[in-house]
Each structure stands twice: as C-alpha cells, then as structure tokens.
Amino acid sequence: MLNNIGLPGLLLIAVVVLVLFGRGKISSLMGEVGKGITAFKKGVKDGSEELEKDDEAEGARDVTPEEEKDKA
C-alpha cells in the first residue's frame, strides 16, 4: 500500500500535516521525538555497559570444583 506513494504524495502529506498542526506544534513535537531517541540510545548504552560489567564480575568468581575445596 505504501510502496507507491512517491515524492508528490509525501509532499502532500507534509503540507496537510503542516496546515493541520502549525509550524510551532510540529517543531515542539520533533524536539520531543529527538529527546526520546536520545534517552533510548542512552538507555541501550547503559544496559550494555551493565551487562559487560556483570560479565566481568562473573569471570572473577571462584569456579573451583567442590571436591578440591574440601581437600584444601
């Protein structure tokens, strides 16, 4: 359905949205979208850093078999 819109169709949609909402409303909406994208990227980065930190902590734990611990 959306495969054959083309440039004239996109321009028409943009003009209709601009007329309906006005320039100020659209610019503030785009600002909020930008803030949301930035927050999402920061969350993904923080999550991956936390996973790496957990992996590093897991690598440092004692993995000696129980039988060897009893002998020592």
Sequence and secondary structure as in RCSB ss.txt:
>XXXX:A:sequence
MLNNIGLPGLLLIAVVVLVLFGRGKISSLMGEVGKGITAFKKGVKDGSEELEKDDEAEGARDVTPEEEKDKA
>XXXX:A:secstr
  TT HHHHHHHHHHHHHHHH HHHHHHHHHHHHHHHHHHHHHHHHHHHHHHHHHHHHHTS    HHHHHH 
